[in-house]
Amino acid sequence: MDLGDIEIIDGTPIVYIKDLSAIVCSDLHLGYEGVMAENGIFLPKINLKKIKELVANAVKERKPARIIVDGDIKNEFSKVHVEEFNELYEFVNFLRELGIKEIILIKGNHDNFVDRLKGSLDIKIYKQEALIGDYLFFHGEQLPRAEGGKWLIMGHLHPAITLYTGVGAKEKLKCYLIGDYGQRKILILPAMNYFAEGVSVNLENVAELAPIFTKLDIDSMRALCIAEGDTLDFGKVADLKRIAP
């Protein structure tokens, strides 16, 4: 599939956009384990570790000048949790050590209060969307407002597909969704968060999860699934729905 200057880094939820010299990802939800622990759910602290491994490999291979986080760099809605604060600083310092010169955040619905850390983190923050070159980045809980650009790139949905074996066992795979939005192309990114299995677009009704799906034919979109070290084209969502039990 021709994605122009967009390259999916195989086996990861990260894309590299050559003409922006940028790696792009979404939905990190840093501080996730700490927030969940406050709600009585105790998870091993591995999300940031896994994210750093993925980013380090992407930077080593592509040597980008910048990173664009397309929303939800943190997890808590109503505040900056202490775990989020610590992990945000650790992640930003890690990016600096890798040689990333510019860090851009498109604010998502989980990114309340991040603006207060803008100066100390030395990152660029945009509210909801930003047109950068030929690409309109927006998180997805609101419709994109700006015109222009050849591509829309969004997060928020955490797309995935669920596959079944002949004996009824099932496996969920994170995926990219690629389709058309008017005269522009649209790319929906899978979640970077290790614990976010995702929303099975071949089984669940996603119409109410983001307003763009009132204007977008998700059945016509192609699902590119993340496998071990590879990215596999599973065809159109409509076809995947037909073979689901």
One Martini backbone bead per residue (centre of mass of N, CA, C, O) as a GRO file, in nm:
protein
  245
    1MET     BB    1   0.095   0.037   0.023
    2ASP     BB    2   0.059   0.375  -0.047
    3LEU     BB    3   0.208   0.634   0.186
    4GLY     BB    4   0.442   0.771   0.088
    5ASP     BB    5   0.618   0.928   0.359
    6ILE     BB    6   0.490   0.692   0.509
    7GLU     BB    7   0.625   0.473   0.770
    8ILE     BB    8   0.595   0.167   0.891
    9ILE     BB    9   0.718   0.025   1.174
   10ASP     BB   10   0.766  -0.281   1.207
   11GLY     BB   11   0.590  -0.408   1.483
   12THR     BB   12   0.471  -0.111   1.538
   13PRO     BB   13   0.313   0.205   1.671
   14ILE     BB   14   0.514   0.342   1.448
   15VAL     BB   15   0.586   0.627   1.254
   16TYR     BB   16   0.752   0.753   0.958
   17ILE     BB   17   0.820   1.091   0.844
   18LYS     BB   18   1.028   1.201   0.618
   19ASP     BB   19   0.949   1.516   0.557
   20LEU     BB   20   0.967   1.560   0.895
   21SER     BB   21   1.156   1.395   1.064
   22ALA     BB   22   0.933   1.182   1.203
   23ILE     BB   23   0.799   1.040   1.480
   24VAL     BB   24   0.481   0.858   1.539
   25CYS     BB   25   0.245   0.864   1.815
   26SER     BB   26   0.002   0.710   2.051
   27ASP     BB   27  -0.120   0.648   2.349
   28LEU     BB   28   0.067   0.610   2.627
   29HIS     BB   29  -0.022   0.648   2.924
   30LEU     BB   30   0.134   0.767   3.145
   31GLY     BB   31   0.100   0.629   3.469
   32TYR     BB   32  -0.097   0.384   3.466
   33GLU     BB   33  -0.024   0.204   3.713
   34GLY     BB   34  -0.070   0.420   3.933
   35VAL     BB   35  -0.368   0.476   3.874
   36MET     BB   36  -0.469   0.181   3.903
   37ALA     BB   37  -0.379   0.139   4.200
   38GLU     BB   38  -0.591   0.346   4.316
   39ASN     BB   39  -0.818   0.121   4.199
   40GLY     BB   40  -0.696  -0.182   4.275
   41ILE     BB   41  -0.491  -0.216   4.024
   42PHE     BB   42  -0.217  -0.438   3.977
   43LEU     BB   43   0.077  -0.362   3.789
   44PRO     BB   44   0.334  -0.389   3.607
   45LYS     BB   45   0.619  -0.176   3.545
   46ILE     BB   46   0.625  -0.157   3.173
   47ASN     BB   47   0.533   0.066   2.981
   48LEU     BB   48   0.777   0.258   2.958
   49LYS     BB   49   0.984   0.046   2.881
   50LYS     BB   50   0.849  -0.036   2.612
   51ILE     BB   51   0.846   0.243   2.482
   52LYS     BB   52   1.153   0.295   2.486
   53GLU     BB   53   1.228   0.058   2.305
   54LEU     BB   54   1.071   0.146   2.053
   55VAL     BB   55   1.196   0.428   2.021
   56ALA     BB   56   1.495   0.352   2.008
   57ASN     BB   57   1.471   0.181   1.749
   58ALA     BB   58   1.354   0.403   1.567
   59VAL     BB   59   1.591   0.603   1.599
   60LYS     BB   60   1.817   0.417   1.501
   61GLU     BB   61   1.691   0.372   1.209
   62ARG     BB   62   1.592   0.697   1.133
   63LYS     BB   63   1.690   0.961   1.264
   64PRO     BB   64   1.516   1.179   1.398
   65ALA     BB   65   1.431   1.514   1.494
   66ARG     BB   66   1.133   1.417   1.578
   67ILE     BB   67   0.837   1.406   1.790
   68ILE     BB   68   0.492   1.286   1.767
   69VAL     BB   69   0.220   1.318   1.990
   70ASP     BB   70  -0.124   1.206   1.931
   71GLY     BB   71  -0.202   1.185   2.222
   72ASP     BB   72  -0.201   1.070   2.536
   73ILE     BB   73   0.066   1.083   2.733
   74LYS     BB   74  -0.145   1.053   2.953
   75ASN     BB   75  -0.407   0.932   3.184
   76GLU     BB   76  -0.523   1.141   3.361
   77PHE     BB   77  -0.780   1.375   3.370
   78SER     BB   78  -0.782   1.572   3.656
   79LYS     BB   79  -0.459   1.531   3.661
   80VAL     BB   80  -0.123   1.507   3.782
   81HIS     BB   81   0.021   1.242   3.849
   82VAL     BB   82   0.306   1.143   3.996
   83GLU     BB   83   0.369   0.924   3.782
   84GLU     BB   84   0.340   1.109   3.540
   85PHE     BB   85   0.549   1.315   3.611
   86ASN     BB   86   0.792   1.118   3.619
   87GLU     BB   87   0.751   0.992   3.330
   88LEU     BB   88   0.766   1.246   3.163
   89TYR     BB   89   1.056   1.322   3.240
   90GLU     BB   90   1.190   1.057   3.160
   91PHE     BB   91   1.103   1.061   2.861
   92VAL     BB   92   1.221   1.334   2.775
   93ASN     BB   93   1.514   1.273   2.856
   94PHE     BB   94   1.539   1.029   2.670
   95LEU     BB   95   1.500   1.184   2.404
   96ARG     BB   96   1.745   1.366   2.436
   97GLU     BB   97   1.956   1.133   2.445
   98LEU     BB   98   1.873   1.042   2.142
   99GLY     BB   99   1.848   1.340   1.977
  100ILE     BB  100   1.590   1.487   2.012
  101LYS     BB  101   1.492   1.820   1.923
  102GLU     BB  102   1.168   1.767   1.899
  103ILE     BB  103   0.863   1.806   2.095
  104ILE     BB  104   0.528   1.694   2.016
  105LEU     BB  105   0.194   1.783   2.133
  106ILE     BB  106  -0.128   1.651   2.097
  107LYS     BB  107  -0.394   1.706   2.262
  108GLY     BB  108  -0.582   1.514   2.470
  109ASN     BB  109  -0.826   1.405   2.697
  110HIS     BB  110  -0.572   1.327   2.908
  111ASP     BB  111  -0.402   1.630   2.889
  112ASN     BB  112  -0.449   1.764   3.141
  113PHE     BB  113  -0.211   2.003   3.265
  114VAL     BB  114   0.043   1.995   3.075
  115ASP     BB  115   0.093   2.300   3.033
  116ARG     BB  116   0.243   2.342   3.313
  117LEU     BB  117   0.504   2.168   3.179
  118LYS     BB  118   0.613   2.303   2.920
  119GLY     BB  119   0.871   2.453   3.014
  120SER     BB  120   1.022   2.219   3.170
  121LEU     BB  121   1.002   2.020   2.912
  122ASP     BB  122   1.034   2.150   2.631
  123ILE     BB  123   0.748   2.162   2.467
  124LYS     BB  124   0.512   2.126   2.217
  125ILE     BB  125   0.169   2.252   2.231
  126TYR     BB  126  -0.144   2.131   2.107
  127LYS     BB  127  -0.485   2.186   2.054
  128GLN     BB  128  -0.601   1.885   1.906
  129GLU     BB  129  -0.433   2.042   1.659
  130ALA     BB  130  -0.199   2.009   1.362
  131LEU     BB  131  -0.041   2.169   1.091
  132ILE     BB  132   0.217   1.970   0.926
  133GLY     BB  133   0.243   2.028   0.640
  134ASP     BB  134   0.065   1.745   0.500
  135TYR     BB  135  -0.032   1.722   0.817
  136LEU     BB  136  -0.315   1.636   1.022
  137PHE     BB  137  -0.314   1.651   1.361
  138PHE     BB  138  -0.533   1.445   1.567
  139HIS     BB  139  -0.685   1.276   1.814
  140GLY     BB  140  -1.049   1.244   1.800
  141GLU     BB  141  -1.276   1.378   2.002
  142GLN     BB  142  -1.265   1.566   1.752
  143LEU     BB  143  -1.312   1.732   1.488
  144PRO     BB  144  -1.163   1.847   1.230
  145ARG     BB  145  -1.099   2.193   1.129
  146ALA     BB  146  -0.880   2.197   0.938
  147GLU     BB  147  -0.742   2.263   0.650
  148GLY     BB  148  -0.557   2.068   0.472
  149GLY     BB  149  -0.375   1.844   0.358
  150LYS     BB  150  -0.336   1.492   0.280
  151TRP     BB  151  -0.335   1.412   0.592
  152LEU     BB  152  -0.482   1.225   0.849
  153ILE     BB  153  -0.388   1.201   1.204
  154MET     BB  154  -0.486   0.957   1.454
  155GLY     BB  155  -0.620   0.848   1.755
  156HIS     BB  156  -0.802   0.718   2.051
  157LEU     BB  157  -0.924   0.427   1.956
  158HIS     BB  158  -0.747   0.169   1.961
  159PRO     BB  159  -0.701  -0.026   1.729
  160ALA     BB  160  -0.843  -0.354   1.641
  161ILE     BB  161  -0.837  -0.713   1.602
  162THR     BB  162  -1.028  -1.019   1.592
  163LEU     BB  163  -0.930  -1.358   1.608
  164TYR     BB  164  -1.018  -1.694   1.496
  165THR     BB  165  -1.023  -2.016   1.546
  166GLY     BB  166  -1.153  -2.329   1.489
  167VAL     BB  167  -1.189  -2.358   1.828
  168GLY     BB  168  -1.239  -2.038   1.935
  169ALA     BB  169  -0.996  -1.895   1.957
  170LYS     BB  170  -0.849  -1.575   2.054
  171GLU     BB  171  -0.703  -1.277   1.891
  172LYS     BB  172  -0.550  -0.963   1.955
  173LEU     BB  173  -0.476  -0.690   1.723
  174LYS     BB  174  -0.312  -0.436   1.653
  175CYS     BB  175  -0.400  -0.142   1.444
  176TYR     BB  176  -0.422   0.005   1.144
  177LEU     BB  177  -0.605   0.271   0.979
  178ILE     BB  178  -0.700   0.304   0.626
  179GLY     BB  179  -0.828   0.594   0.437
  180ASP     BB  180  -1.102   0.810   0.357
  181TYR     BB  181  -1.143   1.188   0.372
  182GLY     BB  182  -1.250   1.271   0.120
  183GLN     BB  183  -0.956   1.410  -0.024
  184ARG     BB  184  -0.834   1.257   0.213
  185LYS     BB  185  -0.628   1.089   0.413
  186ILE     BB  186  -0.639   0.826   0.673
  187LEU     BB  187  -0.473   0.771   0.998
  188ILE     BB  188  -0.493   0.520   1.247
  189LEU     BB  189  -0.355   0.473   1.553
  190PRO     BB  190  -0.213   0.283   1.764
  191ALA     BB  191  -0.138   0.199   2.074
  192MET     BB  192   0.139   0.227   2.295
  193ASN     BB  193   0.017   0.100   2.518
  194TYR     BB  194   0.067  -0.204   2.658
  195PHE     BB  195  -0.239  -0.249   2.789
  196ALA     BB  196  -0.375  -0.171   2.512
  197GLU     BB  197  -0.562  -0.371   2.319
  198GLY     BB  198  -0.834  -0.258   2.217
  199VAL     BB  199  -1.061  -0.206   1.947
  200SER     BB  200  -1.277  -0.414   1.777
  201VAL     BB  201  -1.368  -0.330   1.453
  202ASN     BB  202  -1.502  -0.627   1.375
  203LEU     BB  203  -1.713  -0.624   1.649
  204GLU     BB  204  -1.747  -0.318   1.707
  205ASN     BB  205  -1.912  -0.020   1.774
  206VAL     BB  206  -1.757   0.302   1.684
  207ALA     BB  207  -1.952   0.550   1.642
  208GLU     BB  208  -1.933   0.661   1.963
  209LEU     BB  209  -1.604   0.710   1.999
  210ALA     BB  210  -1.607   0.908   1.738
  211PRO     BB  211  -1.717   1.164   1.530
  212ILE     BB  212  -1.582   1.069   1.258
  213PHE     BB  213  -1.782   0.810   1.223
  214THR     BB  214  -2.012   0.994   1.084
  215LYS     BB  215  -1.797   1.047   0.814
  216LEU     BB  216  -1.683   0.746   0.822
  217ASP     BB  217  -1.594   0.448   0.647
  218ILE     BB  218  -1.478   0.181   0.817
  219ASP     BB  219  -1.531  -0.065   0.622
  220SER     BB  220  -1.321   0.060   0.396
  221MET     BB  221  -1.094   0.006   0.572
  222ARG     BB  222  -0.767  -0.076   0.647
  223ALA     BB  223  -0.592  -0.345   0.815
  224LEU     BB  224  -0.282  -0.303   0.996
  225CYS     BB  225  -0.106  -0.542   1.161
  226ILE     BB  226   0.056  -0.627   1.458
  227ALA     BB  227   0.338  -0.815   1.464
  228GLU     BB  228   0.613  -0.998   1.497
  229GLY     BB  229   0.810  -0.779   1.325
  230ASP     BB  230   0.532  -0.696   1.177
  231THR     BB  231   0.310  -0.594   0.897
  232LEU     BB  232  -0.034  -0.676   0.828
  233ASP     BB  233  -0.261  -0.719   0.564
  234PHE     BB  234  -0.626  -0.765   0.629
  235GLY     BB  235  -0.788  -0.560   0.498
  236LYS     BB  236  -1.106  -0.503   0.519
  237VAL     BB  237  -1.336  -0.460   0.759
  238ALA     BB  238  -1.578  -0.591   0.617
  239ASP     BB  239  -1.438  -0.870   0.577
  240LEU     BB  240  -1.384  -0.923   0.882
  241LYS     BB  241  -1.685  -0.928   0.963
  242ARG     BB  242  -1.773  -1.178   0.787
  243ILE     BB  243  -1.563  -1.387   0.949
  244ALA     BB  244  -1.701  -1.348   1.197
  245PRO     BB  245  -1.893  -1.514   1.449
   0.00000   0.00000   0.00000
